[in-house]
Amino acid sequence: ALPGGLQATLAAECADTAALLAAVLAVPAARQLQRVVGHWLAFSHRPAPAGGALVLTVADARLEGLALHMQVSRVKGIAAELTLAPRPSVKFALPKDPLALPGLPWSRVSRNRAAGEWRASIVLRGDGHERGADAERKFVRSVEHLAHTLAGTPAQFHQPFLRRRWGVALRRATPLAVTLDLVAAAPSVPRLDLGSDSVLRMLIFNSPLLLVWLFSMCGMPRLEIPPLPRRPALPGWQAPAPTPATASS
């Protein structure tokens, strides 16, 4: 545990108490507590079933008024869940695309107003130890990107990432564009002269099933019209949270 509240855990199970203690003591603290771009990161692990390698379960970081928490599912194909929560004394403002800029595995952030936090997802590759290693790399990349973004002003964030922001907007618009194209093309299907063994005929008549499969995939965007990337009007990312007014007698 670190003074700032970060905590890393190592959870293991073994029938032999001596072997369990040896396995836990073999993992140095530096493996689970790392410093990246001036910020501490805490990685919680569990040993792989085959032994030796560690599998990431949770990752945490603190930077510029935000607490980052990543939960990694044990199920292959399920994206990691990332939560960004501001400190209680800080009022934070974030656009929806800053975390999606590193690349396709990162989703946009969505605001959970009831909990006062933002949530996103990160698609992971591999299984077991490989999946955990990929999660660690992408969490470090997320911290590096957010630290660089929050070190400047919202205006400074807009121009250098303008091309990437447009790419995120187009990516978010793709599901709606594909759906509208299929709907628009549906009336012309009966006029096509297609044989019973035509591959195009098979794809056309199974397009509803393809849509269901597409939008049930983990991490796929929702049907939406994304806003155009604009320069944020706020002077800074955070401001002191308003204090409740005290009643005068």
C-alpha positions as CSV (number, residue, x, y, z in Angstrom):
1,A,0.0,0.0,0.0
2,L,1.1,3.6,-0.7
3,P,0.3,6.7,1.3
4,G,-1.9,8.1,-1.5
5,G,-4.4,5.3,-1.1
6,L,-3.1,3.0,-3.9
7,Q,-3.0,-0.7,-2.9
8,A,-1.9,-3.8,-4.8
9,T,-2.9,-7.3,-3.8
10,L,-1.7,-10.8,-4.6
11,A,-4.3,-13.5,-4.2
12,A,-3.3,-17.1,-4.4
13,E,-4.6,-20.5,-3.4
14,C,-2.6,-23.6,-2.6
15,A,-3.1,-26.7,-0.4
16,D,0.5,-26.5,0.8
17,T,0.9,-23.5,3.2
18,A,4.7,-23.4,2.8
19,A,4.5,-23.5,-1.0
20,L,1.9,-20.7,-0.9
21,L,4.0,-18.5,1.3
22,A,7.1,-19.1,-0.9
23,A,5.1,-18.2,-4.0
24,V,3.8,-14.9,-2.5
25,L,7.2,-13.9,-1.2
26,A,8.8,-14.6,-4.6
27,V,6.9,-11.6,-6.1
28,P,8.7,-8.4,-5.4
29,A,6.8,-5.2,-4.5
30,A,8.3,-3.5,-7.5
31,R,6.5,-5.9,-9.8
32,Q,3.1,-4.6,-8.5
33,L,3.9,-1.0,-7.7
34,Q,5.4,0.9,-10.6
35,R,6.0,4.6,-11.4
36,V,5.0,5.8,-14.8
37,V,5.4,9.5,-16.0
38,G,5.6,10.6,-12.4
39,H,2.5,8.7,-11.2
40,W,2.3,5.5,-9.2
41,L,0.4,2.5,-10.7
42,A,-0.8,-0.4,-8.6
43,F,-1.3,-3.8,-10.2
44,S,-3.1,-6.6,-8.4
45,H,-2.5,-10.2,-9.6
46,R,-3.3,-13.8,-9.1
47,P,-0.9,-16.6,-10.2
48,A,-1.7,-18.4,-13.4
49,P,-3.1,-22.0,-12.9
50,A,0.1,-23.5,-14.3
51,G,2.2,-21.5,-11.9
52,G,5.1,-19.0,-12.5
53,A,3.3,-16.2,-14.4
54,L,1.1,-13.6,-12.9
55,V,-2.3,-12.7,-14.2
56,L,-3.6,-9.1,-13.8
57,T,-7.0,-8.7,-12.1
58,V,-7.1,-5.0,-11.1
59,A,-5.1,-1.9,-11.9
60,D,-5.2,1.5,-10.2
61,A,-3.6,4.9,-10.6
62,R,-4.0,8.5,-9.4
63,L,-3.2,11.5,-11.6
64,E,-4.2,15.1,-11.8
65,G,-7.3,14.8,-9.6
66,L,-8.5,11.6,-11.2
67,A,-8.5,8.1,-9.8
68,L,-8.3,5.4,-12.5
69,H,-9.5,1.8,-11.8
70,M,-9.4,-1.0,-14.3
71,Q,-11.2,-4.3,-13.7
72,V,-10.1,-7.3,-15.8
73,S,-12.5,-10.1,-16.3
74,R,-11.3,-13.7,-16.2
75,V,-13.5,-14.5,-19.3
76,K,-11.7,-14.4,-22.6
77,G,-13.3,-11.9,-25.0
78,I,-14.7,-9.6,-22.3
79,A,-13.3,-6.1,-22.4
80,A,-11.6,-4.6,-19.4
81,E,-13.7,-2.0,-17.6
82,L,-12.1,1.4,-16.9
83,T,-13.5,3.9,-14.4
84,L,-12.3,7.5,-14.0
85,A,-13.5,9.1,-10.8
86,P,-12.5,12.7,-9.7
87,R,-11.6,13.5,-6.2
88,P,-14.6,14.6,-4.0
89,S,-13.2,18.1,-3.8
90,V,-12.7,18.5,-7.6
91,K,-15.3,19.2,-10.3
92,F,-14.0,17.6,-13.5
93,A,-15.0,18.1,-17.1
94,L,-14.1,15.7,-19.9
95,P,-15.1,15.3,-23.5
96,K,-16.1,11.8,-24.6
97,D,-13.1,11.0,-26.8
98,P,-9.8,11.7,-24.9
99,L,-9.4,8.1,-23.8
100,A,-10.4,6.7,-27.3
101,L,-7.5,8.5,-29.0
102,P,-4.8,5.9,-28.4
103,G,-6.4,3.4,-30.8
104,L,-9.2,1.0,-31.6
105,P,-9.1,-1.1,-28.4
106,W,-10.1,2.0,-26.4
107,S,-13.7,3.1,-26.3
108,R,-15.1,6.5,-25.7
109,V,-15.9,7.5,-22.1
110,S,-19.5,7.7,-20.9
111,R,-20.6,9.8,-18.0
112,N,-22.3,8.1,-15.0
113,R,-23.8,11.2,-13.3
114,A,-25.3,9.2,-10.5
115,A,-21.9,7.9,-9.4
116,G,-20.1,11.1,-10.5
117,E,-17.6,9.2,-12.7
118,W,-16.8,8.2,-16.3
119,R,-16.6,4.7,-17.7
120,A,-14.9,3.2,-20.7
121,S,-13.7,-0.2,-21.9
122,I,-10.5,-1.6,-23.4
123,V,-10.5,-4.6,-25.6
124,L,-7.9,-7.2,-24.7
125,R,-6.1,-9.9,-26.6
126,G,-5.1,-13.4,-25.7
127,D,-5.9,-15.5,-22.7
128,G,-4.5,-16.0,-19.2
129,H,-1.1,-14.5,-18.7
130,E,-1.0,-13.0,-22.3
131,R,-4.3,-11.3,-21.6
132,G,-3.1,-9.9,-18.3
133,A,0.1,-8.6,-19.9
134,D,-1.9,-6.9,-22.6
135,A,-4.1,-5.3,-20.0
136,E,-1.0,-4.0,-18.1
137,R,0.4,-2.5,-21.3
138,K,-2.8,-0.8,-22.3
139,F,-3.4,0.5,-18.8
140,V,0.1,2.1,-18.8
141,R,-0.7,3.5,-22.2
142,S,-3.9,5.0,-20.9
143,V,-2.1,6.6,-17.9
144,E,0.6,8.0,-20.2
145,H,-2.0,9.5,-22.6
146,L,-4.2,10.9,-19.9
147,A,-1.3,12.4,-18.0
148,H,-0.1,14.1,-21.2
149,T,-3.6,15.4,-21.9
150,L,-4.3,16.7,-18.5
151,A,-0.9,18.4,-18.2
152,G,-2.2,20.9,-20.8
153,T,-5.4,22.9,-21.3
154,P,-8.5,21.7,-23.1
155,A,-7.6,24.1,-25.9
156,Q,-4.1,22.5,-26.2
157,F,-5.7,19.1,-26.4
158,H,-7.9,19.9,-29.4
159,Q,-5.5,20.9,-32.2
160,P,-2.7,18.3,-31.9
161,F,-5.3,15.5,-31.7
162,L,-7.7,16.9,-34.3
163,R,-7.2,14.2,-36.9
164,R,-7.5,11.4,-34.2
165,R,-10.7,13.1,-32.8
166,W,-12.2,13.0,-36.3
167,G,-11.2,9.4,-36.6
168,V,-13.0,8.6,-33.3
169,A,-16.1,10.5,-34.5
170,L,-16.2,8.5,-37.8
171,R,-15.7,5.2,-35.9
172,R,-18.6,6.0,-33.6
173,A,-20.8,6.8,-36.7
174,T,-20.0,3.6,-38.5
175,P,-22.6,1.3,-36.9
176,L,-25.4,3.8,-37.8
177,A,-24.1,4.3,-41.3
178,V,-24.0,0.5,-41.9
179,T,-27.5,0.1,-40.6
180,L,-28.9,3.0,-42.7
181,D,-27.1,1.6,-45.8
182,L,-28.7,-1.8,-45.3
183,V,-32.2,-0.3,-44.8
184,A,-31.8,1.9,-47.9
185,A,-30.7,-1.0,-50.0
186,A,-33.5,-3.4,-48.9
187,P,-36.1,-2.2,-51.4
188,S,-33.8,-3.0,-54.3
189,V,-33.2,-6.6,-53.3
190,P,-36.3,-8.1,-55.0
191,R,-35.2,-6.6,-58.3
192,L,-31.8,-8.4,-58.2
193,D,-31.5,-11.5,-60.4
194,L,-29.6,-13.8,-58.1
195,G,-29.4,-17.5,-58.3
196,S,-30.3,-19.7,-55.4
197,D,-26.6,-20.6,-54.8
198,S,-25.4,-17.0,-55.0
199,V,-23.1,-15.9,-52.1
200,L,-24.5,-12.4,-52.4
201,R,-28.1,-13.8,-52.0
202,M,-27.0,-15.6,-48.8
203,L,-25.4,-12.5,-47.4
204,I,-28.5,-10.3,-48.1
205,F,-31.0,-12.7,-46.5
206,N,-28.8,-13.2,-43.5
207,S,-28.0,-9.5,-43.0
208,P,-30.4,-9.2,-39.9
209,L,-28.4,-12.0,-38.2
210,L,-25.2,-10.3,-39.1
211,L,-26.4,-7.1,-37.5
212,V,-27.4,-8.9,-34.3
213,W,-24.0,-10.5,-34.1
214,L,-22.2,-7.2,-34.9
215,F,-23.9,-5.2,-32.1
216,S,-23.7,-8.0,-29.5
217,M,-19.9,-7.9,-29.8
218,C,-18.1,-6.6,-26.7
219,G,-17.0,-3.0,-27.0
220,M,-19.0,-2.2,-30.1
221,P,-20.3,1.4,-30.2
222,R,-24.0,2.2,-30.0
223,L,-26.2,3.6,-32.7
224,E,-25.6,7.3,-32.4
225,I,-24.9,10.5,-34.3
226,P,-21.6,11.6,-32.7
227,P,-20.9,15.3,-32.2
228,L,-18.3,17.0,-34.3
229,P,-14.9,17.5,-32.7
230,R,-14.8,21.0,-31.3
231,R,-12.4,23.0,-29.2
232,P,-13.4,22.7,-25.6
233,A,-14.5,26.1,-24.2
234,L,-13.4,25.4,-20.6
235,P,-10.2,27.1,-19.4
236,G,-9.1,24.0,-17.5
237,W,-10.0,20.3,-16.9
238,Q,-10.9,20.8,-13.3
239,A,-12.3,23.4,-10.9
240,P,-13.0,23.3,-7.1
241,A,-16.4,21.7,-6.5
242,P,-19.0,24.1,-5.2
243,T,-19.5,24.0,-1.5
244,P,-23.1,23.9,-0.1
245,A,-24.4,27.3,0.9
246,T,-24.8,27.7,4.6
247,A,-28.2,29.0,5.8
248,S,-28.1,32.3,7.6
249,S,-30.1,32.8,10.7
